[in-house]
Amino acid sequence: MNKSQILPSRRNLFQLFVICVLFLSLLSGCQGGQKDTLKHIAVLVSGSIRSETVNGFLDGMADLGWVEGQDFVAEIYTADGDHDELVDLAQQIVESLPDVAIAAGGIEADSLKLATMESQIPVVFLAVSSAVERGLVASRRSSGNNLTGVDTNDADLTAKRLELISQILPEAKRVLMLNVPGNTPSMKAVESARQVATSLGVTLSVVDVESEAEIVAVAAQIRSEDIDAILLFLERSSGSI
C-alpha cells in the first residue's frame, strides 16, 4: 500500500501545516528523534474521498524538509469506502508497529483509538469534528491519551453557516439538512442549526441518511418548490458515511 492509492489532488491548508508540526514533534520523541532514522508512518483512510487531506499532509511534510522514501515511509491502509473494514485495518496498523499512526478523519480516528488502547503508538488525526464530544480526547487542553490532532469545529460552526445562508439568500426560508443517526458531530450540527433557525425565520427540514445511496435518493426527490437551500454538514462530505 502506498501513496499511489490516493488520488493526486492537492490542497494547501493551514491546518495541515499545524498537523505537520504536531506530527514532527511526535516523531522527535521516537528513537531519539534522529532524522537519519527512517520513520514508519501508517495512514488509515476510509476511501478516496480523503485524497486531498492525505496528500496535503504529505505535501506539508515535504515543505518542512521531510522527504518520503528518504526520511519516512508512509503506508496507506484504505478501506476503499467500506467503513466496516476500518477496525480490521486499524488492528493491522497496530501489528505493524509504526512510529506514528495517522487518522485521515473522524471515523478513522475512532477505529485507531479502539485499536491502540493497549499500546503506546501515537495517533494524529488530520481533521475531526467534535473530538471531545465523540470521546477521542478528554479535552481540548489535554487529550489524556495517545491521540492528538486538529478539531475542525464543523458542528459548532453550523449555526453560523445557516446565518450566512439567511444573509446571502434572505428569501431562503425552507432549508434542508441531512443527518447521520448515531454520528455525534452530525447530531450536534443539527442541534446547532435548530437553535438559530426559529430566530432567522427558517423552517429546517432534517432528513436522516445512513449511506451514500440514501443521499442520492434524497437528492433525487428535492424540488425547488419545497426547498430553498441545502445546509451541508462538512464532515459528511469528508467521508463520515
Backbone as CSV, one residue per row, in Angstrom:
resi,resn,N_x,N_y,N_z,CA_x,CA_y,CA_z,C_x,C_y,C_z
1,MET,0.845,-1.193,0.000,0.000,0.000,0.000,0.875,1.236,0.000
2,ASN,0.575,2.171,-0.871,1.411,3.354,-0.963,0.600,4.551,-1.404
3,LYS,1.281,5.651,-1.579,0.599,6.905,-1.890,-0.163,6.842,-3.203
4,SER,0.228,5.965,-4.104,-0.441,5.887,-5.396,-1.889,5.470,-5.257
5,GLN,-2.255,4.920,-4.096,-3.635,4.530,-3.878,-4.516,5.730,-3.561
6,ILE,-3.912,6.883,-3.327,-4.663,8.091,-3.056,-4.660,8.954,-4.306
7,LEU,-5.800,9.492,-4.676,-5.899,10.290,-5.890,-4.980,11.499,-5.816
8,PRO,-4.463,11.996,-6.946,-3.414,13.012,-6.942,-3.886,14.451,-6.793
9,SER,-5.027,14.701,-6.145,-5.444,16.076,-5.938,-4.639,16.682,-4.796
10,ARG,-4.592,18.031,-4.743,-3.768,18.726,-3.745,-4.566,19.842,-3.079
11,ARG,-4.382,20.043,-1.798,-4.990,21.174,-1.106,-4.012,21.673,-0.064
12,ASN,-3.716,22.968,-0.106,-2.757,23.548,0.821,-3.522,24.247,1.932
13,LEU,-3.668,23.576,3.079,-4.443,24.103,4.190,-3.546,24.436,5.367
14,PHE,-3.889,25.522,6.045,-3.130,25.917,7.229,-3.191,24.826,8.291
15,GLN,-4.373,24.184,8.441,-4.490,23.171,9.482,-3.563,21.991,9.208
16,LEU,-3.273,21.699,7.933,-2.357,20.606,7.638,-0.937,20.980,8.005
17,PHE,-0.620,22.265,7.896,0.693,22.717,8.358,0.804,22.514,9.867
18,VAL,-0.285,22.861,10.585,-0.296,22.660,12.038,-0.119,21.191,12.359
19,ILE,-0.824,20.334,11.614,-0.720,18.891,11.824,0.718,18.424,11.605
20,CYS,1.355,18.915,10.557,2.732,18.505,10.278,3.658,18.877,11.423
21,VAL,3.477,20.076,11.973,4.305,20.500,13.100,4.044,19.600,14.302
22,LEU,2.757,19.306,14.566,2.404,18.397,15.647,3.048,17.037,15.436
23,PHE,2.943,16.572,14.203,3.438,15.255,13.845,4.953,15.168,14.027
24,LEU,5.651,16.181,13.579,7.107,16.187,13.699,7.543,16.255,15.158
25,SER,6.742,16.926,15.971,7.076,16.962,17.397,6.941,15.580,18.014
26,LEU,5.979,14.786,17.511,5.842,13.410,17.988,7.011,12.560,17.502
27,LEU,7.376,12.740,16.250,8.491,11.968,15.706,9.789,12.269,16.438
28,SER,9.898,13.495,16.931,11.139,13.863,17.619,11.337,13.027,18.875
29,GLY,10.246,12.444,19.371,10.357,11.602,20.550,10.546,10.137,20.221
30,CYS,10.541,9.790,18.949,10.702,8.392,18.527,12.170,8.091,18.237
31,GLN,12.730,7.123,18.930,14.097,6.675,18.714,15.093,7.841,18.733
32,GLY,14.858,8.738,19.693,15.783,9.849,19.860,15.571,10.982,18.875
33,GLY,14.556,10.838,17.974,14.224,11.920,17.075,15.247,12.180,16.000
34,GLN,16.121,11.221,15.699,17.141,11.448,14.686,16.527,11.295,13.298
35,LYS,16.695,12.308,12.476,16.085,12.309,11.161,16.691,11.256,10.244
36,ASP,17.931,10.810,10.527,18.550,9.831,9.649,18.025,8.411,9.897
37,THR,17.107,8.287,10.856,16.434,7.007,11.074,15.122,7.020,10.301
38,LEU,14.957,6.095,9.370,13.751,6.043,8.545,12.538,5.772,9.423
39,LYS,11.573,6.675,9.387,10.381,6.548,10.216,9.274,5.819,9.451
40,HIS,8.503,5.048,10.194,7.397,4.299,9.617,6.086,4.967,10.024
41,ILE,5.373,5.484,9.027,4.083,6.135,9.266,2.990,5.275,8.645
42,ALA,1.944,4.981,9.415,0.797,4.231,8.901,-0.396,5.174,8.840
43,VAL,-1.024,5.259,7.679,-2.126,6.196,7.456,-3.409,5.415,7.192
44,LEU,-4.419,5.640,8.011,-5.706,4.967,7.842,-6.699,5.898,7.165
45,VAL,-7.253,5.457,6.036,-8.207,6.284,5.290,-9.452,5.468,4.973
46,SER,-10.599,6.137,4.985,-11.858,5.449,4.693,-12.032,5.208,3.202
47,GLY,-11.388,6.035,2.377,-11.511,5.881,0.929,-10.924,7.073,0.204
48,SER,-11.121,7.114,-1.104,-10.506,8.150,-1.937,-11.033,9.547,-1.628
49,ILE,-12.148,9.642,-0.886,-12.689,10.947,-0.533,-11.727,11.715,0.378
50,ARG,-10.779,11.005,0.978,-9.779,11.649,1.847,-8.532,12.090,1.072
51,SER,-8.556,11.977,-0.239,-7.357,12.233,-1.045,-6.695,13.572,-0.745
52,GLU,-7.478,14.636,-0.783,-6.899,15.973,-0.621,-6.268,16.139,0.760
53,THR,-6.926,15.599,1.773,-6.401,15.724,3.131,-5.069,14.997,3.288
54,VAL,-5.016,13.733,2.845,-3.795,12.946,2.997,-2.673,13.505,2.137
55,ASN,-2.971,13.827,0.890,-1.936,14.375,0.018,-1.451,15.740,0.507
56,GLY,-2.372,16.522,1.063,-1.974,17.809,1.637,-1.033,17.625,2.807
57,PHE,-1.298,16.602,3.625,-0.400,16.296,4.751,0.989,15.906,4.246
58,LEU,1.045,15.021,3.236,2.332,14.586,2.703,3.078,15.747,2.051
59,ASP,2.343,16.633,1.380,2.973,17.824,0.800,3.529,18.728,1.896
60,GLY,2.766,18.839,2.998,3.228,19.660,4.114,4.501,19.110,4.729
61,MET,4.583,17.785,4.819,5.814,17.163,5.311,6.995,17.527,4.414
62,ALA,6.768,17.471,3.096,7.838,17.819,2.150,8.251,19.277,2.306
63,ASP,7.263,20.151,2.511,7.561,21.576,2.692,8.422,21.812,3.926
64,LEU,8.290,20.938,4.925,9.065,21.074,6.155,10.375,20.304,6.107
65,GLY,10.703,19.767,4.917,12.009,19.150,4.725,12.065,17.651,4.942
66,TRP,10.907,17.012,5.113,10.872,15.563,5.293,10.503,14.906,3.968
67,VAL,11.441,14.124,3.423,11.269,13.532,2.101,10.751,12.102,2.228
68,GLU,9.626,11.830,1.574,9.057,10.484,1.611,9.997,9.513,0.892
69,GLY,10.277,8.385,1.525,11.184,7.401,0.967,12.616,7.592,1.419
70,GLN,12.902,8.785,1.924,14.252,9.075,2.410,14.261,9.255,3.926
71,ASP,13.315,10.056,4.420,13.222,10.294,5.856,12.114,9.473,6.506
72,PHE,11.094,9.130,5.729,9.986,8.347,6.275,9.315,7.554,5.168
73,VAL,8.639,6.502,5.575,7.827,5.692,4.666,6.385,5.799,5.125
74,ALA,5.500,6.190,4.217,4.074,6.309,4.529,3.326,5.140,3.904
75,GLU,2.755,4.306,4.741,1.996,3.153,4.264,0.508,3.450,4.429
76,ILE,-0.208,3.434,3.314,-1.618,3.785,3.311,-2.475,2.535,3.475
77,TYR,-3.348,2.549,4.469,-4.315,1.479,4.673,-5.695,2.045,4.329
78,THR,-6.261,1.638,3.213,-7.528,2.209,2.782,-8.651,1.187,2.805
79,ALA,-9.811,1.641,3.275,-10.995,0.784,3.328,-11.770,0.821,2.014
80,ASP,-11.330,1.670,1.075,-11.982,1.773,-0.241,-13.490,1.984,-0.118
81,GLY,-13.883,2.812,0.852,-15.297,3.139,1.008,-16.081,2.177,1.877
82,ASP,-15.486,1.045,2.255,-16.160,0.072,3.115,-15.766,0.339,4.565
83,HIS,-16.579,1.109,5.255,-16.227,1.542,6.602,-16.162,0.399,7.601
84,ASP,-16.799,-0.726,7.283,-16.729,-1.883,8.173,-15.310,-2.448,8.243
85,GLU,-14.481,-2.092,7.258,-13.113,-2.606,7.215,-12.157,-1.819,8.101
86,LEU,-12.589,-0.656,8.580,-11.674,0.236,9.295,-11.125,-0.375,10.582
87,VAL,-11.958,-1.079,11.323,-11.497,-1.671,12.589,-10.399,-2.695,12.328
88,ASP,-10.595,-3.551,11.323,-9.579,-4.555,10.994,-8.295,-3.894,10.497
89,LEU,-8.440,-2.862,9.684,-7.260,-2.165,9.168,-6.505,-1.474,10.307
90,ALA,-7.238,-0.914,11.247,-6.600,-0.266,12.397,-5.794,-1.287,13.197
91,GLN,-6.321,-2.493,13.335,-5.597,-3.540,14.053,-4.346,-3.944,13.288
92,GLN,-4.434,-3.988,11.956,-3.260,-4.292,11.150,-2.178,-3.231,11.350
93,ILE,-2.604,-1.984,11.478,-1.653,-0.899,11.707,-0.936,-1.104,13.038
94,VAL,-1.674,-1.433,14.069,-1.067,-1.665,15.379,-0.048,-2.790,15.305
95,GLU,-0.384,-3.854,14.592,0.519,-5.000,14.473,1.775,-4.673,13.668
96,SER,1.699,-3.640,12.813,2.868,-3.250,12.020,3.842,-2.388,12.818
97,LEU,3.437,-1.959,14.024,4.281,-1.175,14.941,4.873,0.079,14.286
98,PRO,4.035,0.979,13.788,4.567,2.209,13.192,5.071,3.164,14.263
99,ASP,5.883,4.124,13.856,6.300,5.166,14.793,5.116,6.057,15.152
100,VAL,4.291,6.348,14.151,3.097,7.170,14.341,2.007,6.653,13.414
101,ALA,0.760,6.643,13.912,-0.389,6.308,13.082,-1.170,7.579,12.779
102,ILE,-1.603,7.709,11.526,-2.335,8.888,11.090,-3.775,8.500,10.778
103,ALA,-4.729,9.245,11.320,-6.144,9.059,11.003,-6.570,10.200,10.085
104,ALA,-7.045,9.848,8.893,-7.394,10.883,7.929,-8.643,11.665,8.319
105,GLY,-9.486,11.071,9.155,-10.717,11.741,9.575,-11.263,11.148,10.856
106,GLY,-12.505,11.508,11.174,-13.098,11.103,12.431,-13.332,9.613,12.586
107,ILE,-13.914,8.980,11.553,-14.208,7.552,11.692,-12.928,6.734,11.734
108,GLU,-11.879,7.216,11.076,-10.588,6.547,11.155,-9.990,6.705,12.553
109,ALA,-10.148,7.894,13.122,-9.635,8.146,14.470,-10.364,7.281,15.496
110,ASP,-11.672,7.108,15.309,-12.439,6.247,16.209,-11.858,4.833,16.214
111,SER,-11.560,4.318,15.025,-11.043,2.951,14.902,-9.643,2.828,15.485
112,LEU,-8.798,3.828,15.245,-7.433,3.778,15.763,-7.394,3.938,17.277
113,LYS,-8.306,4.720,17.816,-8.354,4.837,19.281,-8.655,3.485,19.895
114,LEU,-9.639,2.793,19.330,-10.015,1.474,19.840,-8.855,0.483,19.715
115,ALA,-8.179,0.523,18.563,-7.110,-0.450,18.296,-5.863,-0.207,19.135
116,THR,-5.628,1.047,19.529,-4.386,1.370,20.243,-4.568,1.504,21.746
117,MET,-5.692,1.071,22.269,-5.947,1.221,23.706,-4.912,0.490,24.561
118,GLU,-4.360,-0.593,24.031,-3.381,-1.372,24.791,-1.952,-1.116,24.318
119,SER,-1.745,-0.071,23.518,-0.409,0.231,23.014,-0.074,1.692,23.262
120,GLN,1.169,2.051,22.990,1.621,3.424,23.171,1.860,4.117,21.831
121,ILE,1.316,3.574,20.757,1.515,4.161,19.430,0.814,5.519,19.363
122,PRO,1.535,6.596,19.054,0.899,7.911,18.928,-0.026,7.936,17.714
123,VAL,-1.182,8.556,17.883,-2.146,8.698,16.793,-2.412,10.184,16.568
124,VAL,-2.288,10.625,15.309,-2.578,12.008,14.939,-3.754,12.010,13.971
125,PHE,-4.823,12.730,14.312,-5.944,12.851,13.377,-5.824,14.166,12.611
126,LEU,-5.998,14.079,11.290,-5.782,15.240,10.423,-6.914,16.250,10.496
127,ALA,-8.148,15.763,10.585,-9.298,16.668,10.634,-10.475,15.919,11.226
128,VAL,-10.913,16.342,12.411,-12.008,15.681,13.106,-12.962,16.742,13.634
129,SER,-14.240,16.453,13.577,-15.229,17.349,14.171,-15.674,16.794,15.512
130,SER,-15.763,17.664,16.514,-16.250,17.297,17.846,-15.414,16.191,18.484
131,ALA,-14.101,16.403,18.520,-13.195,15.379,19.052,-13.482,15.046,20.509
132,VAL,-13.842,16.045,21.300,-14.140,15.807,22.713,-15.469,15.082,22.859
133,GLU,-16.486,15.586,22.171,-17.829,15.025,22.307,-17.910,13.578,21.825
134,ARG,-17.125,13.226,20.820,-17.178,11.854,20.309,-16.258,10.926,21.102
135,GLY,-15.554,11.478,22.113,-14.771,10.658,23.019,-13.364,10.341,22.568
136,LEU,-12.869,11.056,21.570,-11.500,10.802,21.107,-10.474,11.304,22.106
137,VAL,-10.731,12.483,22.670,-9.814,13.087,23.636,-10.599,13.579,24.838
138,ALA,-9.899,13.767,25.944,-10.561,14.183,27.179,-10.991,15.647,27.132
139,SER,-10.147,16.494,26.553,-10.456,17.917,26.461,-9.596,18.542,25.377
140,ARG,-9.906,19.781,25.026,-9.093,20.473,24.025,-7.764,20.946,24.609
141,ARG,-7.681,21.014,25.916,-6.437,21.418,26.567,-5.448,20.256,26.648
142,SER,-5.964,19.065,26.948,-5.104,17.893,27.076,-5.890,16.657,26.654
143,SER,-5.302,15.883,25.732,-6.036,14.735,25.204,-6.222,13.643,26.245
144,GLY,-5.259,13.489,27.161,-5.358,12.466,28.181,-5.085,11.063,27.678
145,ASN,-4.618,10.960,26.437,-4.316,9.634,25.880,-3.260,9.775,24.781
146,ASN,-3.225,8.831,23.873,-2.198,8.818,22.823,-2.640,9.500,21.543
147,LEU,-3.782,10.203,21.569,-4.301,10.864,20.376,-4.127,12.373,20.457
148,THR,-3.886,12.976,19.293,-3.860,14.431,19.180,-4.144,14.793,17.727
149,GLY,-4.422,16.060,17.459,-4.705,16.469,16.088,-5.494,17.755,16.032
150,VAL,-6.206,17.961,14.925,-6.960,19.196,14.696,-8.462,18.926,14.735
151,ASP,-9.161,19.676,15.603,-10.622,19.651,15.627,-11.111,20.788,14.738
152,THR,-11.896,20.442,13.722,-12.328,21.444,12.738,-13.465,22.328,13.225
153,ASN,-14.120,21.936,14.333,-15.258,22.694,14.866,-16.400,22.825,13.856
154,ASP,-16.503,21.892,12.929,-17.551,21.962,11.913,-18.944,22.021,12.527
155,ALA,-19.193,21.172,13.515,-20.526,21.139,14.119,-20.861,22.472,14.777
156,ASP,-19.894,23.046,15.515,-20.129,24.317,16.199,-20.386,25.456,15.220
157,LEU,-19.839,25.353,14.011,-19.972,26.422,13.020,-21.240,26.294,12.177
158,THR,-22.022,25.247,12.395,-23.208,25.035,11.572,-24.209,26.173,11.711
159,ALA,-24.399,26.655,12.927,-25.330,27.768,13.141,-24.894,28.996,12.354
160,LYS,-23.593,29.258,12.359,-23.068,30.408,11.605,-23.299,30.225,10.103
161,ARG,-23.170,29.010,9.617,-23.411,28.765,8.188,-24.878,29.011,7.826
162,LEU,-25.787,28.634,8.733,-27.203,28.897,8.477,-27.464,30.399,8.482
163,GLU,-26.802,31.110,9.373,-26.931,32.574,9.392,-26.430,33.186,8.081
164,LEU,-25.332,32.635,7.553,-24.803,33.143,6.289,-25.775,32.888,5.139
165,ILE,-26.446,31.736,5.159,-27.455,31.461,4.128,-28.542,32.527,4.166
166,SER,-28.983,32.870,5.384,-30.038,33.878,5.537,-29.588,35.258,5.086
167,GLN,-28.309,35.557,5.309,-27.790,36.857,4.888,-27.631,36.948,3.383
168,ILE,-27.116,35.872,2.782,-26.861,35.878,1.338,-28.145,35.654,0.549
169,LEU,-29.020,34.802,1.086,-30.292,34.485,0.419,-31.435,34.728,1.405
170,PRO,-31.783,35.992,1.639,-32.827,36.297,2.636,-34.182,35.675,2.304
171,GLU,-34.383,35.329,1.040,-35.656,34.706,0.656,-35.685,33.210,0.957
172,ALA,-34.550,32.655,1.342,-34.476,31.214,1.633,-35.032,30.940,3.026
173,LYS,-36.261,30.442,3.080,-36.920,30.171,4.361,-37.120,28.679,4.621
174,ARG,-36.900,27.856,3.605,-37.049,26.410,3.768,-35.702,25.748,3.471
175,VAL,-35.071,25.262,4.522,-33.714,24.738,4.394,-33.689,23.252,4.741
176,LEU,-33.069,22.471,3.885,-32.924,21.036,4.093,-31.557,20.735,4.698
177,MET,-31.527,19.822,5.669,-30.275,19.404,6.271,-30.296,17.884,6.434
178,LEU,-29.195,17.233,6.080,-29.074,15.790,6.229,-28.432,15.457,7.575
179,ASN,-28.854,14.351,8.163,-28.339,13.932,9.462,-27.985,12.453,9.417
180,VAL,-26.859,12.111,10.049,-26.441,10.714,10.162,-26.771,10.245,11.581
181,PRO,-27.807,9.446,11.755,-28.189,8.985,13.096,-27.036,8.256,13.790
182,GLY,-26.821,8.581,15.045,-25.763,7.926,15.800,-24.397,8.553,15.625
183,ASN,-24.270,9.508,14.690,-23.000,10.194,14.474,-23.000,11.465,15.311
184,THR,-22.165,11.509,16.351,-22.178,12.613,17.303,-22.008,13.989,16.656
185,PRO,-21.001,14.196,15.785,-20.861,15.513,15.163,-22.080,15.900,14.319
186,SER,-22.659,14.926,13.617,-23.824,15.210,12.788,-25.004,15.659,13.643
187,MET,-25.264,14.934,14.717,-26.377,15.292,15.593,-26.139,16.639,16.271
188,LYS,-24.884,16.914,16.608,-24.553,18.199,17.218,-24.765,19.333,16.226
189,ALA,-24.446,19.086,14.960,-24.629,20.100,13.921,-26.111,20.418,13.737
190,VAL,-26.951,19.393,13.736,-28.394,19.605,13.607,-28.915,20.414,14.792
191,GLU,-28.465,20.061,15.996,-28.885,20.803,17.186,-28.469,22.264,17.088
192,SER,-27.242,22.494,16.603,-26.741,23.853,16.451,-27.592,24.655,15.480
193,ALA,-27.982,24.033,14.369,-28.807,24.719,13.366,-30.196,25.014,13.898
194,ARG,-30.767,24.067,14.622,-32.120,24.252,15.164,-32.178,25.395,16.163
195,GLN,-31.090,25.640,16.874,-31.067,26.690,17.888,-31.240,28.083,17.293
196,VAL,-30.838,28.253,16.032,-30.935,29.583,15.416,-31.995,29.650,14.319
197,ALA,-32.518,28.517,13.901,-33.459,28.504,12.776,-34.689,29.376,13.039
198,THR,-35.280,29.247,14.226,-36.501,29.994,14.532,-36.260,31.492,14.503
199,SER,-35.172,31.924,15.135,-34.884,33.367,15.170,-34.602,33.924,13.788
200,LEU,-34.165,33.074,12.865,-33.891,33.501,11.488,-35.129,33.401,10.603
201,GLY,-36.211,32.873,11.150,-37.414,32.693,10.358,-37.284,31.574,9.345
202,VAL,-36.448,30.588,9.675,-36.170,29.484,8.757,-36.845,28.207,9.254
203,THR,-37.473,27.500,8.330,-38.006,26.179,8.632,-36.975,25.145,8.225
204,LEU,-36.455,24.417,9.210,-35.383,23.453,8.962,-35.976,22.052,8.835
205,SER,-35.759,21.435,7.674,-36.208,20.061,7.443,-35.008,19.141,7.554
206,VAL,-35.048,18.207,8.501,-33.927,17.293,8.734,-34.305,15.901,8.234
207,VAL,-33.457,15.353,7.374,-33.680,14.011,6.824,-32.523,13.119,7.237
208,ASP,-32.841,11.968,7.824,-31.814,11.019,8.241,-31.328,10.190,7.057
209,VAL,-30.008,10.051,6.937,-29.400,9.218,5.893,-28.270,8.411,6.518
210,GLU,-28.078,7.198,6.024,-27.032,6.342,6.581,-26.114,5.755,5.514
211,SER,-26.284,6.177,4.288,-25.421,5.682,3.213,-25.409,6.689,2.080
212,GLU,-24.402,6.567,1.213,-24.333,7.449,0.053,-25.525,7.226,-0.862
213,ALA,-26.014,5.984,-0.930,-27.184,5.681,-1.764,-28.414,6.434,-1.264
214,GLU,-28.559,6.539,0.052,-29.695,7.270,0.610,-29.591,8.761,0.326
215,ILE,-28.366,9.287,0.333,-28.177,10.702,-0.015,-28.612,10.944,-1.456
216,VAL,-28.208,10.055,-2.353,-28.587,10.173,-3.760,-30.102,10.130,-3.910
217,ALA,-30.742,9.224,-3.159,-32.201,9.101,-3.233,-32.897,10.370,-2.745
218,VAL,-32.385,10.950,-1.657,-32.961,12.194,-1.142,-32.782,13.324,-2.152
219,ALA,-31.567,13.404,-2.722,-31.282,14.464,-3.701,-32.209,14.378,-4.908
220,ALA,-32.543,13.155,-5.313,-33.407,12.969,-6.484,-34.821,13.449,-6.232
221,GLN,-35.218,13.533,-4.970,-36.585,13.926,-4.637,-36.718,15.410,-4.317
222,ILE,-35.614,16.118,-4.256,-35.649,17.544,-3.908,-36.272,18.348,-5.046
223,ARG,-37.215,19.201,-4.683,-37.846,20.089,-5.662,-37.712,21.534,-5.173
224,SER,-37.446,22.428,-6.083,-37.275,23.844,-5.723,-38.555,24.429,-5.125
225,GLU,-39.698,23.787,-5.410,-40.957,24.272,-4.842,-41.043,23.984,-3.347
226,ASP,-40.235,23.013,-2.885,-40.289,22.601,-1.474,-39.102,23.105,-0.657
227,ILE,-37.930,23.226,-1.285,-36.700,23.581,-0.572,-36.024,24.778,-1.237
228,ASP,-35.629,25.761,-0.418,-34.944,26.942,-0.943,-33.428,26.791,-0.904
229,ALA,-32.920,26.025,0.076,-31.466,25.869,0.217,-31.169,24.570,0.957
230,ILE,-29.942,24.102,0.798,-29.483,22.885,1.479,-28.272,23.244,2.337
231,LEU,-28.333,22.890,3.609,-27.227,23.136,4.533,-26.492,21.828,4.748
232,LEU,-25.275,21.739,4.239,-24.492,20.516,4.357,-23.560,20.600,5.554
233,PHE,-23.529,19.531,6.329,-22.550,19.416,7.403,-21.274,18.881,6.793
234,LEU,-20.162,19.607,6.923,-18.946,19.311,6.178,-18.371,17.936,6.432
235,GLU,-18.569,17.375,7.631,-17.979,16.056,7.884,-18.597,15.005,6.963
236,ARG,-19.823,15.185,6.536,-20.418,14.244,5.615,-19.663,14.228,4.309
237,SER,-19.266,15.428,3.847,-18.511,15.475,2.598,-17.088,14.993,2.785
238,SER,-16.705,14.705,4.041,-15.374,14.196,4.330,-15.355,12.700,4.603
239,GLY,-16.479,12.032,4.316,-16.480,10.578,4.396,-16.973,9.988,5.699
240,SER,-17.871,10.684,6.413,-18.358,10.128,7.666,-19.414,9.062,7.443
241,ILE,-19.933,8.935,6.212,-20.848,7.833,5.918,-20.431,7.187,4.616
